Amino acid sequence: MGEEDGFARGGSIVIADMDKQAEDMCRRLIEKMAERQGVTENPKAEQPMEWVGRMGNSQACAGAAVNSESIYA
């Protein structure tokens, strides 16, 4: 096992940690955005297609924000 192997293993740990942080950030943003837009269980039961659209919008916006902050920064 050479020095390169150790670096690769350490690098994959760093990437996995960054991925976990990005997923957590995205999940929190989705929850906040959905709450602000009133995307709750009530509209989900009453108007499921509207709920899906709003939730999809929250997910897309959160994903774009996380990518902008953590990947493209």
NORZIZI-V348807 format. One record per residue. SS is DSSP state (hx for helix, st for strand, lp for the rest). PSI is psi in degrees with one decimal (999 if undefined). D_LAST is the distance of its C-alpha to the last C-alpha in Angstrom with 1 decimal. Layout:
BEGIN
SS:PSI:D_LAST, SS:PSI:D_LAST
END
This chain:
BEGIN
lp:117.6:33.7, lp:-179.8:31.9, hx:-34.0:29.0, hx:-39.8:26.8, hx:-43.5:27.7, hx:-40.5:26.7, hx:-42.9:23.3, hx:-43.2:22.8, hx:-44.4:23.9, hx:-38.4:21.7, hx:-38.0:18.7, hx:-30.0:19.6, hx:-42.2:20.0, hx:-43.9:16.6, hx:-42.0:15.2, hx:-38.8:17.8, hx:-43.0:16.8, hx:-40.1:13.1, hx:-44.4:14.6, hx:-44.3:17.1, hx:-41.8:14.8, hx:-41.6:12.8, hx:-43.1:16.4, hx:-43.5:17.7, hx:-42.8:15.1, hx:-44.7:15.8, hx:-44.3:19.5, hx:-42.3:19.5, hx:-41.5:17.9, hx:-45.5:20.4, hx:-45.4:23.2, hx:-45.5:22.4, hx:-42.8:22.0, hx:-41.6:25.1, hx:-43.8:27.0, hx:-32.0:26.3, lp:-0.1:27.4, lp:25.7:30.5, lp:91.7:29.7, lp:-175.7:32.2, hx:-30.0:34.9, hx:-57.3:37.4, hx:-28.5:36.0, hx:-41.2:35.2, hx:-36.7:38.9, hx:-39.9:40.1, lp:76.1:37.8, hx:-37.0:35.9, hx:-38.7:34.5, hx:-41.0:33.1, hx:-45.0:31.6, hx:-42.9:30.0, hx:-45.3:28.6, hx:-39.7:27.1, hx:-40.7:25.8, hx:-39.7:24.2, hx:-44.1:22.6, hx:-42.3:21.2, hx:-42.4:19.9, hx:-44.2:18.2, hx:-42.5:16.6, hx:-43.2:15.5, hx:-42.5:14.1, hx:-40.8:12.1, hx:-43.5:10.8, hx:-44.6:9.9, hx:-42.5:8.3, hx:-40.0:6.2, hx:-41.6:5.5, hx:-30.0:5.8, hx:-48.6:5.7, lp:-6.7:3.8, lp:999:0.0
END
